[in-house]
Amino acid sequence: MKTHYLSKAKALPLQIVLIVPFVIQIFAAVSLVGYLSFKNGQRAVNDLAEQLIHRTSDVVDEHLKSYLSIPQTLNQINADTIRRGILDVRDRQTLGKYFWDQMQAYDLTYIGIGLTTGEGMGVARYDGKTITIDDWTAKLPNNISTYATDNQGNRTQVNARWTWNNFSESWYTQPIAAGKPIWAKIVTANFPTGPYITASASRPIYDSQNRLLGMIATDIHLLKLSDFLRNLDISQSGRVFLLERDGTLIASSGTEKPFVLVNQEIRRLRAINSSDPIIQNIARHLQISGFGSITQDTDFQLEVEGKRHFVNVVPWRDKYGLNWLMVVSVPENTFMAQINANTRTTIALCLSALVVASVMGVFTSHWIVRPILRLNWASEAMASGNLNQTVQTSSIRELNTLSNSFNHMAGQLHESFTALEKSKEELEERVEERTTELKNALGELQRTQSQVIQSEKMSSLGQLVAGVAHEINNPVNFIHGNLAHVQEYTQDLLALMQLYQQYNPYPAAEIQTVAEDIDLEFLQSDLPKMLSSMKVGTDRIRQIVLSLRNFSRIDEAEFKCVDIHEGIDSTLMILQHRLKAKPEQPEIDVIKDYGTVPLVECYAGQLNQVFMNILINAIDALEENKTKLTYQEIKENPSQIKIRTSVVNSTWLEVAIADNGVGISKEFQQRIFDPFFTTKPIGKGTGMGMSISYQIITEKHGGKLECFSTPEKGTEFIIQIPLRLRNG
């Protein structure tokens, strides 16, 4: 039977079985074609992006090689000309025209020499157009003069004068120190003609006897590299930029300049601080591993503002000391437009094929399934109890045979179930009668047993407590009453002894010996203290006896107005031996938060029994919690029982008793008031205490008893009873 139900639960409608496979086949085939088409397109995009990036990298590489080789080559030619004596470095006029001619032939920013004597001269194109000649002597200050030139390279007038010192400039000191041609540190200046950012190709120069004359330098303006990069045939969102190994921007294809002005001084821009988000994000990605750690071509993909970019990083070096990074970035969406259009077309075709297949499947399945559905509906009707079922025949031979068989089976089942129904009705009547009898008997038994246990428990406890209190009360009262006379007699005797000692300070030797043996002086001082202690002890015993009598209420009417706080305090007094500190555990703190509560009409003895049950359970929970903690942990988190009383809505008394013990799980909270249910080990409890307490509060007093608990944090019982009990 179980296997039958499982197979029935997993069964699918016939129409779905007929339609879904065809639809899935078409959808899977078209989806696979679309997916493969998209993946091939994606692969083509990657290949195309890689080709574009590497083509751009090759173009930039060739331009850098060509553009940056001119200064070093020109320096070598000029140095060789000077070493052979063809060009005299002291003939300023000839040297100036010679450099002026070279500036006309090459796209340079500056050509000049600095001599070991401190003198020098150079030809500059500071504004990128006008050629001027700088000529300086070794005598500071204002030792350099800038001359305007005509179209023949002749000096026409002095434009400006300022101070210049070869020996403090990197383009002079670095090649001299290296003793070979190098690229000096990039120089920046903010001239009136505009920003001046140059890379200086420098080399030492010697005479024919190989004596050092100084150095020669040729500068190129790095901003022209940015102009070249902007003219590259790359997408609008693509970027090409050059970095130094410390991450400083050299040039870029973006509109942003590779520098900023701070107090009219040029500060070169670090790529990670660029306002261009593409350059900034790529630079931050490279900074993670370190700009200086990139030693070979690196390709990766990066997400920038929600768009994927293909990035290629190429280390670029030359033999004169340049060590840059060339970065090319191309966005994916440059190539994805057509692929996305093809994907949308594929999805549209897929959906169209799916719709056509679904329509055809519905019509086909409807023709096949309609007779079967009639059989299915008839079978379900029979399963629900309507056995009077017949189905129409079908035009399909196999289904027609199945319909005839079903009609015959339905007739036989109708006859069998009619007979079975009669037997079932008789059996159900008998079972129902017996079940009702058993339920009533069980309920009556539980109520009777609970009442018997409660009555016996309350009667025995009340008689025991009252008897013990009575037996203790008489001798204690006798002792307590006579202690006052004993104290008075003792004081009289001690006064007589002091008077005797005053008038007879030197008694006989025998009396002196006895006084020393009994330590008369200590006896005179300690005896009053001992009598006081005995009086305190008898007072304590009388209080305990009063608490026992108050708890049992055996000497009062069963139903009367009482002070509820007195009953709680009496219960706490009886349980004092379990609350006080022991060697293995600290004292349990009892925190009383008593409100202003009038006298309450109640069954005082039974209500005290409720307090006793709840407090004992709280103490048990705290002691169980202590077994899991060390003595130090218990001191840091002391065990507490909080008792709060208040008046609710002017007509109800509320008593809340809470502890911070182990708590009760939600599963057990639902059964805490059931008879014979207990969470304590066998022999520790009967499971009747909370059940009886619940009956006392709800049935005897018409109130409420609720339990709220959080495991490992504590439990709170809330008692609510009316201030005036309507006993009718």
C-alpha positions in Angstrom: 0.0 0.0 0.0 2.8 2.4 0.8 4.6 1.8 -2.5 1.3 2.4 -4.3 0.7 5.8 -2.7 4.3 6.9 -3.4 4.0 6.0 -7.1 0.7 7.8 -7.3 2.1 10.9 -5.8 4.9 11.0 -8.4 2.6 10.4 -11.4 2.3 13.1 -14.0 -0.7 14.0 -16.2 -0.8 12.3 -19.6 -1.0 15.6 -21.5 2.2 16.8 -19.8 3.9 13.5 -20.6 2.9 13.9 -24.3 3.7 17.6 -24.7 6.7 18.3 -22.5 9.2 15.9 -24.1 8.6 17.5 -27.5 8.8 21.0 -26.1 12.0 20.2 -24.2 13.7 18.6 -27.2 13.0 21.7 -29.4 13.9 24.1 -26.6 17.1 22.2 -25.8 18.1 22.1 -29.4 17.5 25.7 -30.1 19.0 26.8 -26.8 22.1 24.7 -27.5 22.5 26.3 -30.9 22.0 29.7 -29.4 24.5 29.0 -26.6 27.1 27.7 -28.9 26.6 30.7 -31.2 27.0 33.0 -28.3 30.1 31.2 -27.0 31.6 31.3 -30.5 30.8 34.9 -30.8 32.4 35.5 -27.3 35.5 33.6 -28.4 35.6 35.7 -31.6 35.3 38.9 -29.5 38.2 37.8 -27.3 40.3 37.0 -30.4 39.4 40.3 -32.0 40.1 42.3 -28.9 43.4 40.5 -28.5 44.3 41.3 -32.1 43.3 45.0 -31.7 45.2 45.3 -28.4 48.4 43.8 -29.8 48.1 45.7 -33.0 47.8 48.9 -31.0 50.6 47.9 -28.7 52.8 47.2 -31.8 52.0 50.6 -33.3 52.8 52.4 -30.0 56.0 50.3 -29.6 57.2 51.3 -33.1 56.4 54.9 -32.5 58.3 54.9 -29.2 61.3 53.2 -30.7 61.3 55.7 -33.6 60.5 58.8 -31.6 62.8 58.1 -28.6 65.7 56.9 -30.7 66.1 60.3 -32.5 67.6 62.2 -29.4 70.1 59.4 -28.6 71.1 59.0 -32.2 71.5 62.8 -32.6 73.5 63.0 -29.4 75.9 60.3 -30.7 76.3 62.1 -34.0 77.0 65.4 -32.3 79.4 63.8 -29.7 81.4 62.2 -32.6 81.5 65.5 -34.5 82.9 67.2 -31.4 85.4 64.4 -30.6 86.8 64.6 -34.2 87.2 68.4 -33.9 84.8 69.1 -36.7 82.6 71.1 -34.2 84.2 73.5 -31.7 82.3 73.7 -28.5 83.8 77.2 -27.8 82.6 78.7 -31.1 79.2 79.8 -29.7 77.9 81.3 -33.0 78.6 78.3 -35.1 77.4 75.9 -32.5 74.2 77.8 -32.1 73.4 77.8 -35.9 74.4 74.1 -36.0 71.9 73.2 -33.3 69.3 75.6 -34.9 69.5 73.6 -38.2 69.0 70.3 -36.3 65.9 71.8 -34.6 64.5 72.6 -38.0 65.1 69.0 -39.2 63.8 67.2 -36.1 60.7 67.4 -33.9 62.7 68.2 -30.7 62.2 70.5 -27.8 65.8 71.2 -26.8 69.4 70.6 -28.0 72.3 71.8 -25.8 75.6 71.3 -24.2 77.0 71.9 -20.7 80.7 72.2 -20.3 82.9 71.3 -17.3 83.8 75.0 -17.0 80.2 75.8 -16.1 79.5 77.4 -19.5 77.1 76.1 -22.1 74.5 76.9 -24.7 71.4 75.4 -26.3 68.6 75.8 -28.8 65.0 75.4 -27.5 61.5 75.3 -28.8 59.7 76.0 -25.5 56.4 76.9 -26.9 56.6 74.1 -29.5 56.9 76.6 -32.4 59.4 79.4 -31.9 63.1 78.5 -31.8 65.3 80.5 -29.3 69.0 80.2 -28.3 70.2 80.0 -24.7 73.8 81.1 -24.0 75.3 81.1 -20.5 78.6 81.7 -18.8 80.0 80.3 -15.6 79.6 83.6 -13.7 76.5 83.6 -11.5 73.9 85.2 -11.2 71.9 86.1 -14.3 74.5 84.3 -16.4 72.1 83.0 -19.1 70.6 85.0 -21.9 67.8 83.8 -24.2 68.0 85.2 -27.8 65.3 85.4 -30.4 66.4 84.1 -33.9 65.6 85.0 -37.5 64.8 82.5 -40.3 68.6 81.9 -40.7 69.3 81.1 -37.1 71.0 84.4 -36.3 70.5 85.9 -32.9 68.3 89.1 -33.1 67.5 90.2 -29.5 67.7 89.2 -25.9 64.3 88.0 -24.7 65.2 87.2 -21.0 68.0 86.7 -18.5 68.1 84.3 -15.5 70.4 82.3 -13.4 71.6 78.8 -14.5 74.0 76.3 -13.0 75.1 73.2 -14.9 76.3 71.4 -11.8 72.9 71.4 -10.1 70.9 70.0 -13.0 70.1 66.3 -13.3 70.4 66.4 -17.1 74.1 67.3 -16.5 75.1 65.4 -13.4 73.4 62.1 -14.2 75.2 61.3 -17.5 78.5 62.6 -16.1 78.2 60.3 -13.1 77.1 57.4 -15.3 79.9 58.0 -17.9 77.6 56.7 -20.6 74.6 57.9 -22.6 71.4 57.7 -20.5 67.9 59.1 -20.1 68.0 61.7 -17.3 65.2 62.3 -14.9 62.0 63.8 -16.4 62.0 67.6 -16.0 58.9 69.7 -15.5 58.5 73.5 -15.6 55.6 76.0 -16.0 56.9 78.6 -18.4 54.9 81.5 -19.6 54.7 79.8 -23.0 53.0 76.8 -21.3 53.7 73.5 -19.5 57.2 72.1 -20.2 57.5 68.3 -19.4 60.5 66.7 -21.1 62.6 63.6 -21.2 66.3 64.4 -21.6 68.6 62.1 -23.6 72.1 62.9 -22.2 75.6 61.8 -23.0 79.1 62.8 -22.0 81.3 64.5 -24.7 85.1 64.2 -25.1 87.8 65.8 -27.2 90.2 63.9 -29.5 92.5 63.2 -26.5 89.5 61.6 -24.7 89.3 64.4 -22.2 85.8 65.1 -20.7 84.5 68.4 -22.1 81.0 68.1 -20.5 77.8 66.7 -21.7 75.3 67.1 -24.5 71.5 66.7 -24.1 68.5 66.4 -26.4 65.0 66.8 -25.0 61.6 65.7 -26.3 58.3 67.1 -25.1 56.3 64.2 -23.5 53.0 65.9 -24.1 53.5 65.1 -27.8 53.3 61.4 -26.8 49.7 62.1 -25.5 48.9 63.8 -28.9 50.1 60.7 -30.7 48.1 58.3 -28.5 44.9 60.3 -29.0 45.2 59.9 -32.7 45.3 56.1 -32.6 42.5 54.2 -34.2 41.0 52.7 -31.0 37.4 52.8 -29.7 36.1 55.9 -28.0 36.0 54.1 -24.6 39.4 52.5 -25.2 42.6 53.8 -23.5 46.3 53.7 -24.2 48.6 55.2 -21.6 52.3 55.0 -20.5 53.5 54.8 -16.9 56.7 55.0 -15.1 57.6 52.2 -12.7 56.4 54.2 -9.7 53.0 54.5 -11.2 53.4 58.1 -12.5 51.5 58.9 -15.7 53.7 59.8 -18.7 51.1 60.1 -21.5 47.5 58.9 -22.2 45.0 58.8 -25.0 42.3 60.4 -22.8 41.4 64.0 -22.6 43.0 64.4 -19.1 46.5 65.9 -18.9 49.2 63.9 -17.1 49.8 66.7 -14.6 48.1 69.2 -12.4 49.0 72.8 -11.4 49.5 73.4 -7.7 50.4 77.0 -6.8 51.4 77.5 -10.5 53.8 74.6 -10.2 53.5 71.5 -12.3 52.9 68.3 -10.3 52.9 65.1 -12.4 49.9 62.9 -11.9 49.9 59.4 -10.5 47.7 57.0 -12.4 45.8 55.9 -9.3 44.7 59.5 -8.8 43.6 60.0 -12.3 40.1 61.4 -12.9 39.7 59.0 -15.8 37.9 56.0 -14.2 39.4 53.5 -16.7 43.0 54.6 -16.1 42.4 54.8 -12.3 40.9 51.3 -12.0 43.5 49.7 -14.2 46.3 51.4 -12.1 44.8 50.3 -8.8 44.6 46.7 -10.2 48.3 46.9 -11.2 49.3 48.5 -7.9 48.1 45.4 -6.0 51.0 43.3 -7.3 53.3 46.3 -7.7 54.2 48.3 -10.9 57.8 47.2 -10.6 57.0 43.5 -10.5 55.6 43.4 -14.1 58.4 41.8 -16.2 56.4 40.4 -19.2 53.3 40.9 -21.3 50.2 40.6 -19.1 46.6 40.2 -20.2 43.6 40.4 -18.0 40.0 41.5 -17.9 38.6 44.2 -15.6 35.2 45.5 -14.7 35.0 49.3 -14.8 31.7 51.1 -14.2 29.7 47.9 -15.1 31.6 47.3 -18.4 34.2 44.7 -19.0 37.5 45.8 -20.4 40.3 43.8 -22.1 43.6 45.0 -20.8 47.2 44.4 -22.0 50.3 45.6 -20.1 53.7 45.5 -21.8 57.0 46.5 -20.2 58.8 48.9 -22.5 62.6 49.3 -22.1 65.5 50.7 -24.2 69.3 50.3 -23.8 69.6 53.8 -22.4 67.7 53.2 -19.2 64.0 53.9 -20.0 61.8 51.4 -18.1 58.1 52.2 -18.7 54.8 50.3 -18.7 52.6 50.5 -21.8 48.9 49.8 -21.1 46.2 49.2 -23.8 42.5 48.8 -22.7 39.6 48.0 -25.0 36.0 47.8 -23.8 34.1 44.6 -24.6 30.9 46.4 -25.8 32.9 47.7 -28.8 32.5 44.2 -30.3 29.4 42.8 -28.6 26.7 44.8 -30.4 26.3 42.4 -33.3 26.6 39.4 -31.1 23.9 40.6 -28.8 21.6 41.3 -31.8 22.2 37.7 -33.0 21.5 36.4 -29.5 18.2 38.2 -29.4 17.3 36.8 -32.8 18.1 33.3 -31.6 16.0 33.7 -28.5 13.0 34.9 -30.6 13.3 31.9 -33.0 13.5 29.6 -29.9 10.4 31.1 -28.4 8.5 30.8 -31.7 9.5 27.2 -32.2 8.4 26.5 -28.6 5.0 28.1 -29.1 4.4 26.1 -32.3 5.5 22.9 -30.7 3.3 23.6 -27.7 0.2 24.3 -29.8 0.7 21.1 -31.9 1.3 19.1 -28.8 -1.9 20.4 -27.1 -4.1 19.5 -30.1 -2.5 16.0 -30.5 -2.6 15.3 -26.8 -6.2 16.5 -26.5 -7.4 13.9 -29.1 -5.6 11.1 -27.3 -6.1 12.1 -23.7 -9.8 13.0 -23.7 -11.1 9.4 -23.5 -8.4 8.6 -20.9 -9.4 11.6 -18.8 -13.0 10.4 -18.8 -11.7 7.1 -17.4 -9.6 9.0 -14.8 -12.5 11.1 -13.7 -14.7 8.1 -13.2 -11.9 6.3 -11.3 -11.4 9.3 -9.0 -15.2 9.4 -8.4 -15.1 5.8 -7.5 -12.2 6.3 -5.1 -14.1 9.1 -3.4 -17.0 6.7 -2.8 -19.3 7.3 -5.8 -19.3 3.7 -7.2 -22.1 4.3 -9.7 -19.9 5.2 -12.7 -19.9 4.3 -16.4 -17.8 5.8 -19.3 -18.5 6.3 -22.9 -16.8 4.3 -25.6 -14.0 5.8 -27.7 -13.2 5.8 -31.5 -9.8 4.4 -30.6 -9.9 0.5 -30.4 -7.6 0.1 -27.4 -9.3 2.8 -25.4 -12.8 1.3 -26.3 -11.8 -2.0 -24.8 -10.5 -0.3 -21.7 -13.8 1.5 -21.3 -15.8 -1.7 -21.5 -13.6 -3.3 -18.9 -13.9 -0.4 -16.6 -17.7 -0.4 -16.8 -17.8 -4.1 -15.9 -15.4 -3.6 -13.0 -17.4 -0.6 -11.7 -20.6 -2.7 -11.5 -18.8 -5.5 -9.4 -17.2 -3.0 -7.1 -20.6 -1.3 -6.4 -22.1 -4.5 -5.2 -19.0 -5.4 -3.0 -18.8 -2.0 -1.4 -22.5 -1.9 -0.6 -22.1 -5.0 1.5 -18.8 -3.8 3.0 -20.3 -0.5 4.0 -23.0 -2.1 6.1 -20.3 -4.1 8.1 -18.2 -0.9 8.5 -21.0 1.1 10.0 -21.7 -1.5 12.6 -18.0 -1.7 13.5 -17.6 2.0 13.7 -20.5 2.4 16.1 -19.0 -0.2 18.5 -15.6 1.4 18.4 -16.9 4.9 18.9 -18.9 3.8 22.0 -15.9 2.0 23.5 -13.6 4.9 22.8 -15.9 7.4 24.5 -16.2 5.2 27.6 -12.4 4.8 27.8 -11.8 8.6 27.5 -14.4 9.4 30.2 -12.9 6.8 32.5 -9.3 8.0 32.0 -10.3 11.7 32.6 -12.2 10.8 35.7 -9.3 8.7 36.9 -6.7 11.5 36.4 -8.9 14.0 38.2 -9.6 11.7 41.1 -6.0 10.7 41.5 -4.8 14.4 41.3 -7.4 15.4 43.9 -6.5 12.5 46.2 -2.8 13.3 46.0 -3.5 17.0 46.6 -5.7 16.3 49.6 -3.4 13.8 51.2 -0.4 16.0 50.5 -2.0 19.2 51.9 -3.5 17.4 54.9 -0.3 15.5 55.8 1.9 18.6 55.2 -0.4 20.8 57.2 -0.7 18.4 60.1 3.0 17.7 60.2 3.9 21.4 60.1 1.3 22.3 62.7 2.3 19.4 65.0 6.0 20.2 64.7 5.3 23.9 65.3 3.1 23.1 68.4 5.7 20.7 69.9 8.5 23.2 69.5 6.5 26.2 70.5 5.8 25.1 74.2 9.4 24.4 75.3 10.8 27.3 73.4 8.3 29.7 75.0 9.2 28.3 78.4 12.9 28.8 77.7 12.4 32.2 76.2 10.2 33.3 79.1 12.7 32.2 81.8 15.7 33.6 80.0 14.7 37.1 81.2 14.6 36.0 84.8 17.9 34.1 84.4 19.5 37.2 82.9 18.2 39.3 85.8 19.4 36.8 88.5 22.8 36.6 86.8 23.2 40.4 86.7 22.3 40.4 90.5 24.9 37.7 91.3 27.5 39.5 89.2 26.8 42.8 90.9 27.1 41.0 94.3 30.4 39.5 93.2 31.7 42.9 92.2 30.6 44.4 95.6 32.3 41.5 97.4 35.5 42.0 95.5 35.4 45.8 96.2 35.2 45.3 99.9 37.3 42.2 100.2 40.0 42.6 97.5 42.2 40.0 99.1 40.2 36.9 99.7 41.5 33.7 101.3 44.0 31.6 99.4 41.6 28.8 98.7 39.0 31.3 97.2 41.8 32.8 95.1 42.7 29.4 93.8 39.2 28.5 92.8 38.7 31.9 91.1 41.7 31.3 89.0 40.7 27.7 88.1 37.3 28.8 86.9 38.7 32.0 85.3 36.3 34.2 87.2 37.1 37.3 85.3 36.3 35.7 81.9 33.1 34.2 83.3 31.9 37.6 84.5 32.4 39.1 81.1 31.2 36.1 78.9 28.1 35.0 80.9 26.0 38.0 79.9 27.0 37.6 76.3 26.0 33.9 76.4 22.6 34.7 77.8 22.1 37.4 75.1 23.0 34.8 72.4 20.6 32.3 73.9 17.8 35.0 73.8 18.7 35.7 70.1 18.5 31.9 69.4 15.1 31.5 71.0 13.8 34.5 69.1 15.0 32.9 65.9 13.2 29.6 66.8 10.0 31.4 67.6 10.2 33.2 64.2 10.6 29.8 62.4 7.7 28.3 64.4 5.6 31.3 63.5 6.5 30.9 59.8 5.6 27.2 60.0 2.2 28.0 61.5 1.6 30.8 59.0 2.6 28.4 56.1 0.3 25.6 57.3 -2.6 28.1 58.2 -3.9 25.1 60.3 -4.9 27.5 63.0 -7.0 29.8 60.8 -10.1 29.5 58.7 -9.7 27.9 55.4 -10.9 30.9 53.4 -10.1 34.4 54.6 -8.3 37.7 53.8 -4.5 37.4 54.3 -1.3 39.4 53.7 0.2 37.6 50.7 3.7 38.9 51.5 3.5 37.2 54.9 2.8 33.8 53.2 5.7 34.3 50.7 8.1 35.3 53.6 7.0 32.2 55.6 7.7 30.0 52.6 11.2 31.6 52.2 11.9 31.1 55.9 11.1 27.3 55.6 13.4 27.1 52.5 16.2 29.1 54.1 18.3 26.0 54.5 18.4 25.6 50.7 19.0 29.3 50.0 21.9 29.9 52.3 25.5 29.5 51.2 27.3 26.1 51.3 31.0 25.2 51.0 30.5 24.1 47.4 28.3 27.0 46.3 27.5 30.6 47.2 24.2 31.8 48.6 21.1 32.1 46.3 20.1 35.8 46.3 16.4 36.4 46.8 15.3 39.8 45.4 11.9 41.1 46.7 10.1 43.7 44.7 6.9 43.9 46.7 4.2 46.4 45.5 1.5 47.9 47.6 -1.0 45.0 47.8 -4.2 44.9 50.0 -5.3 41.9 51.9 -6.3 39.1 49.5 -9.3 36.7 49.9 -7.8 33.2 49.2 -7.2 29.7 50.5 -3.9 30.7 52.3 -2.6 27.2 53.0 -3.1 26.1 49.4 -1.6 29.3 48.0 1.4 28.8 50.2 1.8 25.3 48.7 1.9 26.9 45.2 4.6 29.3 46.3 6.5 26.3 47.9 6.3 24.3 44.6 7.5 27.1 42.4 10.3 28.1 44.7 11.5 24.5 45.1 11.6 24.1 41.3 13.5 27.4 41.0 16.1 26.3 43.6 16.4 22.9 41.8 17.0 24.7 38.4 19.6 27.0 40.0 21.4 24.0 41.6 21.4 22.1 38.3 22.9 25.2 36.6 25.6 25.4 39.3 26.8 21.9 38.4 27.8 23.2 35.0 29.8 26.2 36.4 32.9 26.7 38.5 32.7 28.4 41.9 34.3 31.5 40.4 31.8 31.6 37.5 28.9 31.3 40.0 30.3 34.2 42.0 30.6 36.3 38.9 27.1 35.4 37.8 25.2 34.8 41.1 22.1 32.7 41.3 19.0 34.8 41.8 15.3 34.4 42.5 13.2 37.6 41.9 9.8 37.9 43.5 7.6 40.7 42.3 4.0 41.5 43.5 1.6 44.1 42.1 -2.0 44.9 41.6 -3.3 44.7 38.0 -6.4 46.7 36.9 -7.3 47.3 40.6 -8.9 43.9 40.9 -6.2 41.3 40.3 -3.2 40.3 42.3 -0.1 39.4 40.3 2.9 37.4 41.7 5.9 36.8 39.5 8.6 34.4 40.6 11.7 34.3 38.2 15.1 32.6 38.3 18.2 32.6 36.2 18.6 28.9 36.1 18.8 26.3 33.2 15.4 27.2 31.8 12.8 24.9 30.2 12.7 24.0 26.5 9.6 25.1 24.4 8.6 21.4 24.1 8.5 20.9 27.9 6.8 24.3 28.5 3.6 23.0 26.8 3.4 20.0 29.2 4.7 21.6 32.4 1.2 21.6 34.0 0.3 18.0 32.9 -0.2 15.5 35.7 2.7 13.1 36.3 5.0 15.1 33.9 8.4 16.0 35.2 11.8 17.0 33.8 13.6 15.8 37.0 15.4 12.4 37.2 13.6 9.4 38.6 13.1 9.7 42.4 13.5 13.5 42.3 9.8 14.3 41.7 6.4 12.9 41.0 5.2 15.4 38.4 2.2 16.4 40.4 3.5 19.6 42.0 2.9 22.0 39.1 -0.3 20.2 38.1 -1.7 20.6 41.6 -0.5 24.2 41.7 -2.3 24.9 38.4 -5.5 23.4 39.8 -5.3 25.5 43.0 -4.8 28.8 41.0 -7.3 28.1 38.2 -10.0 26.0 39.8 -9.9 27.1 43.5 -9.1 30.8 42.9 -10.4 31.4 39.3 -7.0 32.8 38.3 -4.2 32.2 35.8 -0.8 30.4 36.1 1.6 30.9 33.2 5.2 29.8 32.5 7.7 31.8 30.4 11.1 30.3 29.9 14.3 30.7 27.8 16.7 27.7 27.8 20.0 28.5 29.5 18.7 31.9 30.7 15.9 31.2 33.2 12.2 30.7 33.9 9.4 33.0 35.2 6.1 31.9 36.6 3.3 34.5 36.8 0.3 33.9 39.1 -2.8 36.1 38.8 -5.8 35.7 41.2 -8.7 38.1 41.9 -8.3 40.2 45.1 -11.9 39.3 46.1 -12.9 35.7 45.4 -16.5 35.2 44.3 -17.2 31.8 45.9 -20.5 30.8 44.7 
